[in-house]
Amino acid sequence: MTGRSPLDVHLANLAAALLPYRRCENLLARWGETLAHRLVDGGRLLVAGNGGSAAEAQHLTAELVGKLRDDRQPLSAIALHAETSAMTAIGNDYGYDEVFARQVRAHGRDGDILLLLSTSGTSPNLLHAAHAAHDTGLRCWAFTGPAPNPLADLCDETLAVDSPDSQVVQELHLVSSHVLCEYVERALPAALAAPAGTRVGAAVSGTTGTPADPPAAPAAGPVRAGVEVVLDGGPQV
């Protein structure tokens, strides 16, 4: 990249990922609807990450407990890495690989949602958390870098940003968090109006439209650049 400034290189990498990133909109819209129904019905979102991904995960929970744009009811979202006393105690007593998994088992309830953020998709503590989610009956989602990766393989659904630049991956994870919150807030009126029983059904199944709608069939074919949406370990548009 001789003659190109760090800013030019960074913006070029970001621009290369932006256009294909539009393909993740349907997934984020569906996740937003699922979250809205689950959170309105008394469930919670658990989120975790390491390093920069931890900061982004905490940013996401702040938007849900507080607000993104307009005033509305607070929604239950917990950033597991922000529980510093619990993290250090668990790490000291059980090892760092268990710092999130033990909290998932403590706070998660059947039908709740765990969202894990990782640029590499290989962090052992996040992999252990995904296993704990399955054991506890939580739905497990992830934001990762390029797939396939071990975390994507373990999660029910994954938004995988297919960029070789970890900074670009994290930046699009932040965009994903904001867009996800936008869709949560759009779905709240319908979620609040839905009967309690159908709210739970929508949250667990992840269907689109009203809670009574049948599940939409996933589109076929891998996304080769920009963003991959991975469903049950297999890449889908």
C-alpha positions as CSV (number, residue, x, y, z in Angstrom):
1,M,0.0,0.0,0.0
2,T,2.9,2.3,-0.7
3,G,1.9,6.0,-1.0
4,R,-1.4,5.5,0.7
5,S,-2.1,6.9,4.2
6,P,-3.5,4.8,7.0
7,L,-6.7,6.8,6.7
8,D,-7.0,6.0,2.9
9,V,-6.3,2.3,3.6
10,H,-8.9,2.1,6.4
11,L,-11.6,3.9,4.5
12,A,-11.0,1.7,1.4
13,N,-11.4,-1.4,3.6
14,L,-14.5,0.0,5.1
15,A,-16.0,1.0,1.8
16,A,-15.4,-2.5,0.4
17,A,-17.5,-4.0,3.2
18,L,-20.3,-1.4,3.3
19,L,-22.2,-2.3,0.2
20,P,-22.4,-6.1,0.8
21,Y,-23.4,-5.2,4.4
22,R,-26.9,-4.3,3.3
23,R,-27.5,-8.0,3.0
24,C,-27.8,-8.3,6.7
25,E,-30.8,-6.0,7.0
26,N,-33.4,-8.8,7.0
27,L,-31.6,-10.6,9.8
28,L,-31.3,-7.5,12.0
29,A,-35.0,-6.7,11.4
30,R,-36.0,-10.2,12.5
31,W,-33.7,-10.2,15.5
32,G,-35.1,-6.8,16.5
33,E,-38.7,-8.1,16.3
34,T,-37.7,-11.2,18.3
35,L,-36.0,-9.2,20.9
36,A,-38.8,-6.7,21.3
37,H,-41.3,-9.6,21.9
38,R,-39.0,-11.4,24.3
39,L,-38.1,-8.3,26.3
40,V,-41.6,-6.9,26.5
41,D,-42.7,-10.3,27.9
42,G,-40.2,-10.1,30.8
43,G,-37.2,-11.9,29.2
44,R,-33.7,-10.5,29.0
45,L,-30.8,-10.1,26.6
46,L,-27.4,-11.2,27.8
47,V,-24.4,-9.8,25.9
48,A,-20.6,-10.4,26.2
49,G,-17.4,-9.8,24.4
50,N,-13.7,-9.2,25.0
51,G,-11.7,-6.0,24.5
52,G,-13.2,-3.7,21.9
53,S,-16.1,-6.1,21.5
54,A,-16.8,-5.8,25.2
55,A,-17.1,-2.0,24.8
56,E,-19.5,-2.5,21.9
57,A,-21.6,-5.0,23.8
58,Q,-21.9,-2.6,26.7
59,H,-22.8,0.1,24.2
60,L,-25.7,-2.1,23.0
61,T,-27.1,-2.8,26.5
62,A,-26.9,0.9,27.3
63,E,-29.1,1.7,24.3
64,L,-31.7,-0.9,25.4
65,V,-31.8,-0.1,29.1
66,G,-31.8,3.6,28.3
67,K,-33.0,4.6,24.8
68,L,-31.8,4.9,21.3
69,R,-34.0,7.8,20.1
70,D,-37.5,8.3,21.6
71,D,-38.5,7.8,25.2
72,R,-39.9,4.3,26.0
73,Q,-39.9,1.7,28.7
74,P,-36.5,0.3,29.8
75,L,-35.6,-3.1,28.4
76,S,-33.6,-5.7,30.3
77,A,-30.1,-6.1,28.8
78,I,-27.0,-7.1,30.8
79,A,-23.4,-6.8,29.6
80,L,-21.8,-9.8,31.4
81,H,-18.2,-8.4,31.2
82,A,-19.4,-5.3,33.1
83,E,-19.9,-7.4,36.2
84,T,-16.3,-6.9,37.3
85,S,-16.6,-8.5,40.8
86,A,-18.4,-11.5,39.4
87,M,-15.9,-11.7,36.5
88,T,-12.8,-11.6,38.7
89,A,-14.3,-14.0,41.3
90,I,-15.3,-16.5,38.6
91,G,-12.0,-16.1,36.8
92,N,-10.1,-16.7,40.1
93,D,-12.1,-19.7,41.2
94,Y,-13.1,-21.4,38.0
95,G,-10.7,-20.0,35.3
96,Y,-11.1,-17.3,32.7
97,D,-12.9,-19.6,30.3
98,E,-15.9,-19.7,32.6
99,V,-16.3,-16.0,33.3
100,F,-19.3,-15.6,31.0
101,A,-20.6,-19.2,31.0
102,R,-21.3,-19.2,34.8
103,Q,-23.1,-15.9,34.5
104,V,-25.2,-17.2,31.7
105,R,-26.3,-20.1,33.9
106,A,-27.0,-17.7,36.7
107,H,-29.0,-15.0,34.9
108,G,-30.4,-16.8,31.8
109,R,-33.9,-18.2,31.7
110,D,-35.4,-20.5,29.1
111,G,-36.2,-18.4,26.0
112,D,-33.8,-15.5,26.8
113,I,-31.3,-14.5,24.3
114,L,-27.5,-14.4,24.5
115,L,-25.6,-12.3,22.0
116,L,-21.8,-12.8,21.7
117,L,-19.4,-10.4,20.0
118,S,-16.1,-11.6,18.6
119,T,-13.9,-10.5,15.7
120,S,-12.1,-13.9,15.6
121,G,-14.9,-16.2,16.6
122,T,-12.4,-18.3,18.6
123,S,-12.4,-16.8,22.2
124,P,-12.7,-19.8,24.6
125,N,-14.8,-17.8,27.1
126,L,-17.3,-17.0,24.5
127,L,-17.4,-20.6,23.2
128,H,-18.0,-21.8,26.8
129,A,-20.8,-19.2,27.1
130,A,-22.5,-20.5,23.9
131,H,-22.4,-24.0,25.3
132,A,-23.9,-22.7,28.6
133,A,-26.7,-21.0,26.6
134,H,-27.7,-24.2,24.9
135,D,-27.6,-26.0,28.2
136,T,-29.8,-23.4,29.8
137,G,-32.4,-23.0,27.0
138,L,-31.2,-19.6,25.7
139,R,-31.2,-18.7,22.0
140,C,-27.7,-17.8,21.0
141,W,-26.7,-15.2,18.4
142,A,-23.3,-13.8,17.5
143,F,-21.6,-10.9,15.7
144,T,-18.3,-12.3,14.3
145,G,-15.6,-11.7,11.7
146,P,-15.3,-14.0,8.7
147,A,-17.1,-17.3,8.8
148,P,-16.7,-20.2,9.2
149,N,-15.4,-19.9,12.8
150,P,-16.0,-21.9,15.9
151,L,-18.4,-19.4,17.5
152,A,-20.6,-19.2,14.4
153,D,-20.7,-23.0,14.4
154,L,-22.1,-23.0,18.0
155,C,-24.7,-20.2,17.7
156,D,-28.2,-20.5,16.4
157,E,-27.6,-17.5,14.0
158,T,-24.6,-15.4,13.2
159,L,-24.0,-12.1,11.5
160,A,-20.5,-12.6,10.1
161,V,-18.7,-9.6,8.7
162,D,-16.4,-10.9,5.9
163,S,-13.6,-8.4,6.1
164,P,-9.9,-9.2,6.8
165,D,-9.6,-6.0,8.8
166,S,-10.6,-6.5,12.4
167,Q,-11.2,-2.8,12.8
168,V,-13.7,-2.8,10.0
169,V,-15.4,-5.8,11.6
170,Q,-15.8,-4.0,14.9
171,E,-17.1,-0.9,13.2
172,L,-19.8,-2.8,11.4
173,H,-20.6,-4.6,14.6
174,L,-21.3,-1.2,16.1
175,V,-23.5,-0.3,13.1
176,S,-25.3,-3.6,13.6
177,S,-25.9,-2.8,17.3
178,H,-27.5,0.5,16.4
179,V,-29.6,-0.9,13.6
180,L,-30.7,-3.8,15.8
181,C,-31.9,-1.3,18.4
182,E,-33.7,0.7,15.7
183,Y,-35.6,-2.5,14.8
184,V,-36.4,-3.3,18.4
185,E,-37.9,0.1,18.9
186,R,-39.9,-0.2,15.7
187,A,-41.3,-3.5,16.8
188,L,-42.2,-2.4,20.4
189,P,-45.8,-1.2,19.7
190,A,-46.8,-4.5,18.1
191,A,-45.0,-6.4,20.8
192,L,-46.8,-4.5,23.5
193,A,-50.2,-5.1,21.8
194,A,-49.7,-8.8,21.4
195,P,-51.2,-11.3,23.8
196,A,-48.6,-12.6,26.3
197,G,-48.7,-16.1,25.0
198,T,-47.9,-15.1,21.4
199,R,-45.1,-12.8,22.6
200,V,-43.2,-15.7,24.0
201,G,-43.8,-17.8,20.9
202,A,-42.5,-15.0,18.6
203,A,-39.4,-14.5,20.8
204,V,-38.4,-18.1,20.9
205,S,-39.2,-19.0,17.2
206,G,-37.7,-15.8,15.8
207,T,-40.4,-15.5,13.2
208,T,-41.1,-12.4,11.1
209,G,-44.3,-10.4,10.9
210,T,-46.9,-10.7,13.6
211,P,-46.3,-13.4,16.3
212,A,-48.9,-15.6,14.6
213,D,-47.2,-15.6,11.2
214,P,-45.5,-18.9,10.1
215,P,-41.6,-18.8,10.0
216,A,-40.2,-17.4,6.9
217,A,-38.0,-19.8,4.9
218,P,-34.3,-18.7,4.9
219,A,-32.9,-17.6,1.5
220,A,-30.2,-19.9,0.0
221,G,-26.7,-19.2,-1.1
222,P,-23.6,-18.0,0.7
223,V,-22.6,-14.4,0.7
224,R,-19.1,-14.3,-0.7
225,A,-18.0,-10.8,0.4
226,G,-18.9,-8.1,3.0
227,V,-21.3,-9.9,5.3
228,E,-22.4,-13.4,5.8
229,V,-25.5,-14.3,7.8
230,V,-24.9,-17.8,9.2
231,L,-27.9,-19.8,10.2
232,D,-27.3,-23.0,12.2
233,G,-23.7,-23.1,11.1
234,G,-24.4,-22.7,7.4
235,P,-24.0,-19.4,5.5
236,Q,-27.2,-17.9,4.1
237,V,-28.0,-14.6,2.4
